[in-house]
Amino acid sequence: MGKWFKSSRSPQANECVEIFLGDDRVGVRDTKDHGRGPELWFTARQWDTFLTSGIWKR
């Protein structure tokens, strides 16, 4: 089981992504779609690779 959440640092104007952390998968979706839009799903290993890759750092 898991739960969708967004960062407490996110603005309240729905300009962020929500993350779902499950036992073996991670989901990503846009907050402005209110759960009705597309979702991206990754294995836990893929998500860990993304987070540790540094590709998103500026």
Jmol script that loads the backbone (N, CA, C; Angstrom):
load data "model"
ATOM      1  N   MET A   1       0.837  -1.182   0.000  1.00  0.00           N
ATOM      2  CA  MET A   1       0.000   0.000   0.000  1.00  0.00           C
ATOM      3  C   MET A   1       0.878   1.240   0.000  1.00  0.00           C
ATOM      4  N   GLY A   2       0.305   2.328  -0.386  1.00  0.00           N
ATOM      5  CA  GLY A   2       1.029   3.585  -0.409  1.00  0.00           C
ATOM      6  C   GLY A   2       0.058   4.746  -0.377  1.00  0.00           C
ATOM      7  N   LYS A   3       0.599   5.930  -0.507  1.00  0.00           N
ATOM      8  CA  LYS A   3      -0.222   7.132  -0.418  1.00  0.00           C
ATOM      9  C   LYS A   3       0.391   8.219  -1.290  1.00  0.00           C
ATOM     10  N   TRP A   4      -0.445   8.987  -1.973  1.00  0.00           N
ATOM     11  CA  TRP A   4       0.018  10.133  -2.755  1.00  0.00           C
ATOM     12  C   TRP A   4       0.308  11.295  -1.817  1.00  0.00           C
ATOM     13  N   PHE A   5       1.386  12.031  -2.086  1.00  0.00           N
ATOM     14  CA  PHE A   5       1.697  13.221  -1.296  1.00  0.00           C
ATOM     15  C   PHE A   5       2.497  14.192  -2.148  1.00  0.00           C
ATOM     16  N   LYS A   6       2.540  15.436  -1.707  1.00  0.00           N
ATOM     17  CA  LYS A   6       3.407  16.422  -2.351  1.00  0.00           C
ATOM     18  C   LYS A   6       4.230  17.105  -1.275  1.00  0.00           C
ATOM     19  N   SER A   7       5.289  17.718  -1.692  1.00  0.00           N
ATOM     20  CA  SER A   7       6.208  18.361  -0.764  1.00  0.00           C
ATOM     21  C   SER A   7       5.516  19.479   0.002  1.00  0.00           C
ATOM     22  N   SER A   8       5.871  19.628   1.252  1.00  0.00           N
ATOM     23  CA  SER A   8       5.337  20.742   2.042  1.00  0.00           C
ATOM     24  C   SER A   8       5.888  22.073   1.541  1.00  0.00           C
ATOM     25  N   ARG A   9       6.923  22.040   0.727  1.00  0.00           N
ATOM     26  CA  ARG A   9       7.490  23.259   0.141  1.00  0.00           C
ATOM     27  C   ARG A   9       6.787  23.669  -1.148  1.00  0.00           C
ATOM     28  N   SER A  10       5.842  22.872  -1.604  1.00  0.00           N
ATOM     29  CA  SER A  10       5.127  23.166  -2.842  1.00  0.00           C
ATOM     30  C   SER A  10       4.166  24.326  -2.640  1.00  0.00           C
ATOM     31  N   PRO A  11       4.002  25.166  -3.662  1.00  0.00           N
ATOM     32  CA  PRO A  11       3.012  26.236  -3.560  1.00  0.00           C
ATOM     33  C   PRO A  11       1.602  25.643  -3.556  1.00  0.00           C
ATOM     34  N   GLN A  12       0.658  26.387  -3.061  1.00  0.00           N
ATOM     35  CA  GLN A  12      -0.723  25.915  -2.987  1.00  0.00           C
ATOM     36  C   GLN A  12      -1.475  26.044  -4.307  1.00  0.00           C
ATOM     37  N   ALA A  13      -0.845  26.569  -5.348  1.00  0.00           N
ATOM     38  CA  ALA A  13      -1.516  26.813  -6.623  1.00  0.00           C
ATOM     39  C   ALA A  13      -1.432  25.617  -7.574  1.00  0.00           C
ATOM     40  N   ASN A  14      -1.249  24.416  -7.053  1.00  0.00           N
ATOM     41  CA  ASN A  14      -1.191  23.205  -7.878  1.00  0.00           C
ATOM     42  C   ASN A  14      -0.123  23.273  -8.955  1.00  0.00           C
ATOM     43  N   GLU A  15       1.053  23.710  -8.598  1.00  0.00           N
ATOM     44  CA  GLU A  15       2.158  23.825  -9.543  1.00  0.00           C
ATOM     45  C   GLU A  15       3.280  22.862  -9.178  1.00  0.00           C
ATOM     46  N   CYS A  16       2.929  21.645  -8.862  1.00  0.00           N
ATOM     47  CA  CYS A  16       3.932  20.696  -8.404  1.00  0.00           C
ATOM     48  C   CYS A  16       3.540  19.298  -8.858  1.00  0.00           C
ATOM     49  N   VAL A  17       4.310  18.330  -8.464  1.00  0.00           N
ATOM     50  CA  VAL A  17       3.973  16.938  -8.714  1.00  0.00           C
ATOM     51  C   VAL A  17       3.675  16.257  -7.387  1.00  0.00           C
ATOM     52  N   GLU A  18       2.897  15.206  -7.474  1.00  0.00           N
ATOM     53  CA  GLU A  18       2.635  14.360  -6.323  1.00  0.00           C
ATOM     54  C   GLU A  18       3.396  13.057  -6.534  1.00  0.00           C
ATOM     55  N   ILE A  19       3.816  12.476  -5.449  1.00  0.00           N
ATOM     56  CA  ILE A  19       4.569  11.231  -5.481  1.00  0.00           C
ATOM     57  C   ILE A  19       3.802  10.171  -4.697  1.00  0.00           C
ATOM     58  N   PHE A  20       3.771   8.974  -5.235  1.00  0.00           N
ATOM     59  CA  PHE A  20       3.184   7.824  -4.554  1.00  0.00           C
ATOM     60  C   PHE A  20       4.322   6.880  -4.215  1.00  0.00           C
ATOM     61  N   LEU A  21       4.486   6.573  -2.945  1.00  0.00           N
ATOM     62  CA  LEU A  21       5.519   5.628  -2.530  1.00  0.00           C
ATOM     63  C   LEU A  21       4.861   4.333  -2.089  1.00  0.00           C
ATOM     64  N   GLY A  22       5.031   3.311  -2.888  1.00  0.00           N
ATOM     65  CA  GLY A  22       4.517   1.992  -2.551  1.00  0.00           C
ATOM     66  C   GLY A  22       5.657   1.083  -2.126  1.00  0.00           C
ATOM     67  N   ASP A  23       5.339  -0.150  -1.839  1.00  0.00           N
ATOM     68  CA  ASP A  23       6.365  -1.098  -1.406  1.00  0.00           C
ATOM     69  C   ASP A  23       7.403  -1.364  -2.491  1.00  0.00           C
ATOM     70  N   ASP A  24       6.952  -1.485  -3.736  1.00  0.00           N
ATOM     71  CA  ASP A  24       7.880  -1.819  -4.811  1.00  0.00           C
ATOM     72  C   ASP A  24       7.723  -0.938  -6.042  1.00  0.00           C
ATOM     73  N   ARG A  25       6.999   0.173  -5.904  1.00  0.00           N
ATOM     74  CA  ARG A  25       6.803   1.079  -7.039  1.00  0.00           C
ATOM     75  C   ARG A  25       6.634   2.510  -6.564  1.00  0.00           C
ATOM     76  N   VAL A  26       6.881   3.428  -7.487  1.00  0.00           N
ATOM     77  CA  VAL A  26       6.758   4.855  -7.208  1.00  0.00           C
ATOM     78  C   VAL A  26       5.968   5.475  -8.355  1.00  0.00           C
ATOM     79  N   GLY A  27       4.963   6.274  -8.018  1.00  0.00           N
ATOM     80  CA  GLY A  27       4.166   6.964  -9.022  1.00  0.00           C
ATOM     81  C   GLY A  27       4.413   8.460  -8.963  1.00  0.00           C
ATOM     82  N   VAL A  28       4.255   9.107 -10.120  1.00  0.00           N
ATOM     83  CA  VAL A  28       4.414  10.559 -10.219  1.00  0.00           C
ATOM     84  C   VAL A  28       3.245  11.090 -11.041  1.00  0.00           C
ATOM     85  N   ARG A  29       2.616  12.167 -10.562  1.00  0.00           N
ATOM     86  CA  ARG A  29       1.526  12.798 -11.311  1.00  0.00           C
ATOM     87  C   ARG A  29       1.515  14.291 -11.038  1.00  0.00           C
ATOM     88  N   ASP A  30       0.849  15.035 -11.895  1.00  0.00           N
ATOM     89  CA  ASP A  30       0.748  16.489 -11.794  1.00  0.00           C
ATOM     90  C   ASP A  30      -0.400  16.855 -10.855  1.00  0.00           C
ATOM     91  N   THR A  31      -0.149  17.740  -9.905  1.00  0.00           N
ATOM     92  CA  THR A  31      -1.192  18.108  -8.941  1.00  0.00           C
ATOM     93  C   THR A  31      -2.368  18.825  -9.594  1.00  0.00           C
ATOM     94  N   LYS A  32      -2.126  19.550 -10.676  1.00  0.00           N
ATOM     95  CA  LYS A  32      -3.224  20.315 -11.278  1.00  0.00           C
ATOM     96  C   LYS A  32      -4.287  19.428 -11.915  1.00  0.00           C
ATOM     97  N   ASP A  33      -3.972  18.154 -12.142  1.00  0.00           N
ATOM     98  CA  ASP A  33      -4.943  17.226 -12.723  1.00  0.00           C
ATOM     99  C   ASP A  33      -5.850  16.589 -11.675  1.00  0.00           C
ATOM    100  N   HIS A  34      -5.577  16.838 -10.400  1.00  0.00           N
ATOM    101  CA  HIS A  34      -6.415  16.358  -9.291  1.00  0.00           C
ATOM    102  C   HIS A  34      -6.689  14.856  -9.376  1.00  0.00           C
ATOM    103  N   GLY A  35      -5.665  14.093  -9.754  1.00  0.00           N
ATOM    104  CA  GLY A  35      -5.799  12.644  -9.812  1.00  0.00           C
ATOM    105  C   GLY A  35      -6.502  12.111 -11.036  1.00  0.00           C
ATOM    106  N   ARG A  36      -6.825  12.967 -12.003  1.00  0.00           N
ATOM    107  CA  ARG A  36      -7.536  12.522 -13.197  1.00  0.00           C
ATOM    108  C   ARG A  36      -6.640  12.461 -14.431  1.00  0.00           C
ATOM    109  N   GLY A  37      -5.413  12.912 -14.304  1.00  0.00           N
ATOM    110  CA  GLY A  37      -4.503  12.939 -15.446  1.00  0.00           C
ATOM    111  C   GLY A  37      -3.612  11.714 -15.501  1.00  0.00           C
ATOM    112  N   PRO A  38      -2.654  11.745 -16.414  1.00  0.00           N
ATOM    113  CA  PRO A  38      -1.743  10.603 -16.549  1.00  0.00           C
ATOM    114  C   PRO A  38      -0.809  10.473 -15.353  1.00  0.00           C
ATOM    115  N   GLU A  39      -0.345   9.277 -15.157  1.00  0.00           N
ATOM    116  CA  GLU A  39       0.596   8.977 -14.078  1.00  0.00           C
ATOM    117  C   GLU A  39       1.790   8.241 -14.668  1.00  0.00           C
ATOM    118  N   LEU A  40       2.952   8.508 -14.138  1.00  0.00           N
ATOM    119  CA  LEU A  40       4.161   7.777 -14.506  1.00  0.00           C
ATOM    120  C   LEU A  40       4.489   6.825 -13.370  1.00  0.00           C
ATOM    121  N   TRP A  41       4.843   5.599 -13.704  1.00  0.00           N
ATOM    122  CA  TRP A  41       5.151   4.601 -12.683  1.00  0.00           C
ATOM    123  C   TRP A  41       6.548   4.046 -12.890  1.00  0.00           C
ATOM    124  N   PHE A  42       7.263   3.869 -11.790  1.00  0.00           N
ATOM    125  CA  PHE A  42       8.637   3.385 -11.805  1.00  0.00           C
ATOM    126  C   PHE A  42       8.795   2.294 -10.754  1.00  0.00           C
ATOM    127  N   THR A  43       9.721   1.389 -11.015  1.00  0.00           N
ATOM    128  CA  THR A  43      10.077   0.436  -9.966  1.00  0.00           C
ATOM    129  C   THR A  43      10.869   1.196  -8.910  1.00  0.00           C
ATOM    130  N   ALA A  44      10.958   0.630  -7.730  1.00  0.00           N
ATOM    131  CA  ALA A  44      11.734   1.278  -6.669  1.00  0.00           C
ATOM    132  C   ALA A  44      13.190   1.458  -7.100  1.00  0.00           C
ATOM    133  N   ARG A  45      13.716   0.501  -7.822  1.00  0.00           N
ATOM    134  CA  ARG A  45      15.107   0.598  -8.290  1.00  0.00           C
ATOM    135  C   ARG A  45      15.269   1.727  -9.307  1.00  0.00           C
ATOM    136  N   GLN A  46      14.333   1.856 -10.245  1.00  0.00           N
ATOM    137  CA  GLN A  46      14.396   2.950 -11.222  1.00  0.00           C
ATOM    138  C   GLN A  46      14.335   4.307 -10.522  1.00  0.00           C
ATOM    139  N   TRP A  47      13.461   4.434  -9.538  1.00  0.00           N
ATOM    140  CA  TRP A  47      13.313   5.699  -8.807  1.00  0.00           C
ATOM    141  C   TRP A  47      14.593   6.040  -8.054  1.00  0.00           C
ATOM    142  N   ASP A  48      15.180   5.059  -7.406  1.00  0.00           N
ATOM    143  CA  ASP A  48      16.433   5.274  -6.692  1.00  0.00           C
ATOM    144  C   ASP A  48      17.539   5.707  -7.657  1.00  0.00           C
ATOM    145  N   THR A  49      17.595   5.091  -8.826  1.00  0.00           N
ATOM    146  CA  THR A  49      18.589   5.473  -9.835  1.00  0.00           C
ATOM    147  C   THR A  49      18.382   6.918 -10.258  1.00  0.00           C
ATOM    148  N   PHE A  50      17.133   7.323 -10.461  1.00  0.00           N
ATOM    149  CA  PHE A  50      16.832   8.710 -10.825  1.00  0.00           C
ATOM    150  C   PHE A  50      17.290   9.673  -9.732  1.00  0.00           C
ATOM    151  N   LEU A  51      16.952   9.379  -8.491  1.00  0.00           N
ATOM    152  CA  LEU A  51      17.296  10.284  -7.392  1.00  0.00           C
ATOM    153  C   LEU A  51      18.797  10.410  -7.179  1.00  0.00           C
ATOM    154  N   THR A  52      19.520   9.343  -7.396  1.00  0.00           N
ATOM    155  CA  THR A  52      20.964   9.379  -7.161  1.00  0.00           C
ATOM    156  C   THR A  52      21.762   9.785  -8.392  1.00  0.00           C
ATOM    157  N   SER A  53      21.101   9.916  -9.540  1.00  0.00           N
ATOM    158  CA  SER A  53      21.816  10.250 -10.783  1.00  0.00           C
ATOM    159  C   SER A  53      22.305  11.693 -10.812  1.00  0.00           C
ATOM    160  N   GLY A  54      21.619  12.589 -10.119  1.00  0.00           N
ATOM    161  CA  GLY A  54      21.987  14.003 -10.146  1.00  0.00           C
ATOM    162  C   GLY A  54      21.531  14.719 -11.400  1.00  0.00           C
ATOM    163  N   ILE A  55      20.804  14.051 -12.286  1.00  0.00           N
ATOM    164  CA  ILE A  55      20.377  14.654 -13.549  1.00  0.00           C
ATOM    165  C   ILE A  55      19.458  15.855 -13.326  1.00  0.00           C
ATOM    166  N   TRP A  56      18.737  15.865 -12.234  1.00  0.00           N
ATOM    167  CA  TRP A  56      17.784  16.945 -11.968  1.00  0.00           C
ATOM    168  C   TRP A  56      18.400  18.095 -11.187  1.00  0.00           C
ATOM    169  N   LYS A  57      19.631  17.965 -10.761  1.00  0.00           N
ATOM    170  CA  LYS A  57      20.290  19.046 -10.010  1.00  0.00           C
ATOM    171  C   LYS A  57      20.731  20.149 -10.954  1.00  0.00           C
ATOM    172  N   ARG A  58      20.668  21.355 -10.477  1.00  0.00           N
ATOM    173  CA  ARG A  58      21.110  22.505 -11.290  1.00  0.00           C
ATOM    174  C   ARG A  58      22.223  23.222 -10.596  1.00  0.00           C
TER     175      ARG A  58
END
end "model"
wireframe off; spacefill off
backbone 0.3
color backbone group
